[in-house]
Amino acid sequence: MRQKIFQIVCDNPGISFSKLGQHLKVNESTLRYHIARIEKNDALLHMNRENHIIFLRVTMRIP
């Protein structure tokens, strides 16, 4: 599941939470759980943009 989420975000930078859920056909709580785990590993980040949560891949780490 997490690999699928990560791949979709990489292929669709700025994808919204709702669109991501539509791609995966999973419920909101399951999606939130897996996204939180990916974000904990600093692979994705989320932002609020125009009243939507969007996801982006983290490509650079600052020490």
Protein Blocks (a to p, Z undefined) as FASTA:
>chain_A
ZZmmmmmmmmmghiafklmmmmnopafklmmmmmmmmmmnopaccddeehiacddddfbd
cZZ
